Amino acid sequence: MARREDDMEKVKDKSESLLLPENGSDVSEEEGASWMVCLSTFIAVCGSYEFGTCVGYSAPTQFGIMEELNLSYSQFSVFGSILNVGAVLGAITSGKISDFIGRKGAMRLSSVISAIGWMIIYFSKGDIPLDFGRFLTGYGCGTLSYVVPVFIAEISPRKLRGALATLNQLFLVIGLASMFLIGAVINWRALALTGVVPCVILFFGTWFIPESPRWLEMVGRHRDFEIALQKLRGPNANIAREADEIKEYLATIAHLPKTTLLDLIDKKNIRFVIVGVGLMFFQQFVGINGVIFYAQQIFVSAGASPTLGSILYSIEQVILTALGATLLIDRLGRRPLLLASAVGMLIGCLLIGNSFLLKAHGLALDIIPALAVSGVLVYIGSFSIGMGAIPWVIMSEIFPINLKGTAGGLVTVVNWLSSWFVSLTFNFLMIWSPHGAFYVYGGVCVLAIIFIAKLVPETKGKTLEEIQAMMM
């Protein structure tokens, strides 16, 4: 135990040395993203796009699937929520898989499993194969939701890491929007085939980009580490300082025992875990997947056009994620955007809840559809600028590399379990009380605001090693 304490102190001392001015100044390889960083990020976020197609598939296909396969509302609720069951299993194994076969290997495996799931959905004649296909796409999503932001964080220059990492959420919402837009003109079977396209691009694209340098050094492939880092920073970049920092940090980490779940509650690690788990919990329990999975049902219940409302909010997600989080995250910082996002979602929940309350009492019936649609737009827009992307960015930044497999798997499991619970219970909450459901989600937004203000660190402009030193 004393040896473990000494090793942890060495990690802290070496990391803190990176905070000194002479070591913390910007160097040439940190000034911008090379074309290889851009290409690698684009290939990786095809996995994010795939993630979005899986999440968005159930909303535009609900009535078509129920009619053709004669499914009840409860059967379709199982279909919608079983994605999260598969994702939980994918998340449980994601950390170990990405540590064992690499970040690229994990992305390839996920793309194959997801493609198989989509094909099973396409050929389904009943609810059992339909649910099994959905389960497989969920497993692929669970793995991708962890490995994509981790891969991007590990290959990115520090100044651009936040912006590049938010491309994960941007392509997720583009995938989600594509399901609504394409689903408005084609049937549910043809829509399933569109989900195979990003799987194919991801699988073949990973053969043309380098592996994460940090992972290569961690597994002892020192020569490959230098080659990959040079490719990512450009042929003329001086990578000596960055390579030395990574090597020194990982060499010290290597002396620590392999981590287990019990290590996550150690006093030196508990803050990492609380922040990661807390953000994932609040990201889902504000009700986002309930709104996405059953958006059409919300608009129908409020007397608004389901197709128009769904298209409006899916386009809004893309625009605000691109112009908001992606452009502002490295300027304003993570915490301000998270706080603004949570406050906006609270306002959106109150608007939606009030629209249903007015409908229940037969008051102001002419403004109810506009109130519901505006509430959903405020809610989704607020989610897009902060709570959608930033928890994944922070998750990819805060964990030391020796904890990433175990802790990253844990927080991804928490995210998907929370998502499953919200998507499964949303219909029941709407049956119990439509306005009450959104008041409950609004209460969670209040708790999220308090959590972010008190516990979440600002990681803007710091290297991964500096972030971990700061938190320790």
N, C-alpha and C positions, 0 to 999 in steps of 0.2 A: 504493500500500500504506500510506503514511504517512497519507493521508486516511482510509483505512478504520480505522486504529488510533485516530485522533482521534475519529472518529464513535463507535466502540465505547466510548471513554472517556466521551464525552458521555452515551451511554445509561446507562453505569454510574453517573455522577455524578447524573443526573436521577432514576434509580431509587433510589439511596441516599438522596436527599433525602426520599423518601417514608417512610424508616425513622425520621426524626426525630420526636420526640414531638409537636411542633405539627402535623405533617402526618399522623401515624399514628393520631391519636385518632379514635374512632368518630364518625360524623356521622349525621344523622337518617335518610338514605336507606339506611344500612347496618344499621338496627336489625331489620329483618324483611323477609319476602318479601311483596310485594304479590300480589293475586289474579292479576295478569297473569304474574308470575314462576311462580306455581304452575300456571297453565293452560299456559304455554309449556313448562314442564318435563314436565307430564303428556303433552302432545302428542309431545314429543321422545322420551320413554321408551316410547311405542308402538313406536318403532323398536327399542328394547331388547327389548321383548316379542317382536317379530318375530324378532330375533336368537335369542332363547331357543327359539322354536318350531322354527327351522331346526336348531339344535344338538340338541334333544331328539327330533326326529322319527324318527331312525333306530332308537333303542333299542326302543320299543314296537311298531314295524312290521317288525322284522327277520324274524321267522318268517312273518308273513303275506305279505310281499313275496316272500320266497324261495320259498314254496310256490306262490303264484299265478303268478308269472312264471318259476318253475323256475330260480332263480339259485343258483349255488354260493357257498360261503363267500368265496372270493376275489372273485367278482363283487360280492357285497354289501359287501365291504371297500372296493372301488373306489367304490361308491355312497356309503358312509359318509364316505370321505376326500375325494371330489371336491368336497364342499362347501368344503373348505379351499383347494383349487386356485382356485376361483372367488373366494373371499375374499381370497386373495393378490393377484389382479388388481384386485379392488375396493380393497384397501388401497393398492396402488401408485398408483392414480389418485385416491384419496380426498382427499388434501391439495390437489392441484391443482384438482380439481372444486369443493371447498368454498371455495377461494380465488377461483375464477373466477365461479361462479354463486351463491355464498353458502351459508351453512349450511342455510338452509331449502330452497334449490334442490337441494342434494345429497341431503337427506332425501326430497324428492319423487321425484327420479330413482331412488333406491334402492327406494322403495316400489313404483314401477311395475315395475321389473325383477324384484323378488322376487315380486310377484303373478303375473307371466307365468310365472315358474319353477314356482310352486305349481300353476298350471293345467296346465302340461305334465306334471308328475308325476301329477296326477289322471287325465289321459287316456292315460297311458303303457300300452303293450301289450308292451313289451320293455325290455331293459336300457339301450339307447342313448338313447331319449327320457327314460327315468327319470334317467339320469346327467346329461343336458343340463339338465333341469329343476332338479336338485339343484345343478348348477354355477351356474345363474342366481340361485338363492336365496343361494348362497354369495357371489356378486358383490355382491348387495345387502347382505348381512351385513357384508362387508368394509368397505364404505363407511360403513355405519351404526355399526360398532364404533369408528370414528374420529370421525365428525362429531357423534354424539349427546353424548358427554362433553365435547367441545370447546364445543359450543353451550351446554350447561348451565353450564359453568365461566364462559363469557363473559357470561352474563346474570345470574348469581347474586350477591347480596350476599356480602361476604367471610365473615361469621359463619355463613352457612348453606350456603356453597359445598360443603363436604365432604359434608354430609347430603344435599343435593339431588343432588350428583354420584353418590352411592352408589345413588340410585334407579335409575340405569342398570343396575347389577347386580341390584337387587331385581326389577325388571321382567323382566330376562333370566331369572332363575330362576323367576319366576312363569310365563313363557312355556314354560320347560322343563318345569315341573311340570304345566302344563295338557296337554302332549303325553302324559305318562304317564297322567294321570287320565282324559282324554277317550279316549286310545288304548286304554284298558282296556275300553271299551264300544262303540267304533265301529271300522270297518275302516280300512285305511291310505289308501284313496282319499278317504273322507269326512274323515279327519283332515287330509289335505292342504288341503282347502277351508277349514278353520279358520285356516290360516296366512294366508289372503287378508284376513281381517277386520282385523288391525292395519295392514296395508298401506293399506287404504281409509281408516281413521281418520287415519293419519299424513299421507296425501296431502291430504285435504281439511282436516285440522286446521291445517296450516301456513299456510293462507290467513287464519287468524283470529288469528295471533300475530305479534309484531314480529320482525324480523331481529336478529341479534347486533349491538349497538351498536358494538362494537370492529371488526367487519368493515365496517360501513357507513362508519365514519370512515377505516378503512384504504384503502378504495377511493374516497374523496373525496366521499362523499354526506353532507356535514356537517349539513345541515338534517334529513335522515332520521335521522342519528345522535342528535341531540338529541330528536327526537320519540320514537324507540324507547326511549331511556334514560328519558325521562319516563314513558312508558307502563309500563315495567318497575318503576320505583320508586314510582309512584303520582302522581296529579295534584297533590297538595299537598306532595310531597317537594322539597327543595332539592337539585338535582343539580349545582349549579355546581362544587363542589370535585371531585366524582368525574369530571365531564366534563372539567374542566381537566387533571386528572392523566392521563386517558386520551389527550387531545389532545396534551399535551406529550410524552408518551412515544412516541406513534405518529409525531409530527412528526419526532422525532429518528431513530426507526427508519427513516423514509421516505428518509433521506439515505444509508442503507447500500445497497450493491449487492444485486441479487437473489441469493438464496442458491442454491447447488448442493450436490450430495452432497459435494463436496470441502470445502465450508465446514463440514460437520459434524465434520470431524476437526481443525478449527482449535483451538488451545489454549484459546481463550475459549469454545468451544462443546462441547468434548469431554465435559465432565462431564455436561451435559444428556443427551447421547446415550448415554453409558455407563449412567446411571441408568435412562433410558427403555427402552433395548434390554435391559438386564439383567433388569429386572422382568418384561418381556414374555416373555423366554426362560424364566425360572424359573416363571412362572405356568403355562406349558404343559408344560415338561419334568418337572414333578412328576407328570405322568401324568393330569391331570384329564379331558381329552377322551377318553382311552382308557376311563376308568371310566364316563363318561357315555354314550359311544356304544355301549358293549358291557356295560352294567350287568346286563342280563338274563343274558348269558352268564356273567358272574362268579358270580351267585347260583346258576345251574344247576350250574356246575362245583363250587361249594362245597356243593351239596345243599340249598340254601335255596329258598324260593318266589320266583321272579323277579318276579311281579307285586306281591306284598306288599313285597318289598325295595325295588323301584323307587319305589313310591308313598311308602313311609316316607322314603326319602332325599330325594325331590323336595319333599315337604312340609317336611321339616327345612330344606332350603335356603332356602325362602321365609321361614320363621320366624326363622332365625338371621340371614339377611341383613337382615330388617326390624328385628329387636330388637338385633342385634349391631352390624354395620358402620354402618347408617344412623343409629342413635341415639348410638353411641359415638365415631364417627370425629372429630367436632369437640370431643369432651370428652377422650378419652384420647390422641388424635393418631394419625397414620398409622403411624409406626414401631412403637410397641408392639403395635398390632393385627396388623401384618405379621409381626412376630416370633412372636407367639402363634399365628398362623395356621400358619406354617411348622413350628413345633414340634408342633402338633396333627396336621398332615398326616404328619409323620414317624412319630408314634405309630400313626396309622391304617394307614400302609403296613406297619409291623411286625406289627400285628394281622392284616391280610389275608394277608401273606406267611407268617406262622406257621400260619395256618389251612390253607393249601395244603401247607405242609411236613409238618404232622401227617397230612394226608390221604395224601400220597405215601408215608409210612411206616406207614400204617394205625394211627395212634395216636390215642386220645381221639376216636374218630369221632362220639360223641354230642354233643360241644361244638363241632365244626367249623362247622356252619351258623351258630350264634349268634356264634361268633368272627368269621366272615367278615362277617356283617351288621353287627355292632357296629363292626368295623374300617372298613367303608364309611361308616357313619354318622358316626364320629369324623372320618374323612378329609374327607367332604363338608361336615360342619359346620364344621370348621376352615378349609377353603377359603372358605366363605361369609362368615366374619367378617373376612377380610383379603385373602388372595391373589386372590379373585375380583374384588372391586370396586376395591380401593385402587390397584393398578397403573394402571388407567384414570384414576382421579382424579389421581394424581401426573402421569401423562402430559399431562393437560389443563392442569396448573398450571405445570409447570417450563419449557416452551419459550417463548422470546420470540415475539411474534406474527410477526416476519419469518422465524422458523424453523419455525413451526407446520406449514406446508404440507409442507415437505421432510422435517423431522425426524419429524413426526407420521405421515406416510406410511411412513417407514422403520420406525418401531417397530411400526406396525400390520402391516406386511409380515412383520416378524420374528415377531410373535405368531401370525399365521396360518400361516406356514411351519412354525413349531414345532408348532402344532396339527395340521397335516397330517401331519407326520412321526410324531407320537405316535399319532394315530388310525390311520395306515396300519400302523405296526409293532406295535401293541398285540397283535393276534391272533398275530403271529409270536413275540412274546416269551412269550405265554401257552402256545404250543405248545412252545417251547424249555424253559421252566421257569416255572410259575405263581408259585411262591414267589420265584424269582429275579427275576422282572419287578418285583415290588413292593419287593424289597430294592434294586434299581437305583433305582426312584423315591424310595425313602427316602434313598439317598445323595445324590440331587439336592436333597432337602429340606435336608440338612445344608449343602450349598453355598449354598443360598438364605439360610439363617440367617446365614452368614458375610457374604454380600454385603449383606444388609439392614443388619446391624449396623455394617459398615464404611463404606458408601457412600451409603445412601439418606438424604436430608435430611428434617427435620420441617417440614411446610408448613402446619400448623394455624394458623388465625387470621391469616394474612398475605394481602395483596392479591397479585394475579398479578405486579404490578410489583415488589413487595417480595421475592417469592420469587426472581425472576430476579436482582435485585441481590444477594441473599444468596449465590446459587450462583456469581455472577461474581466 
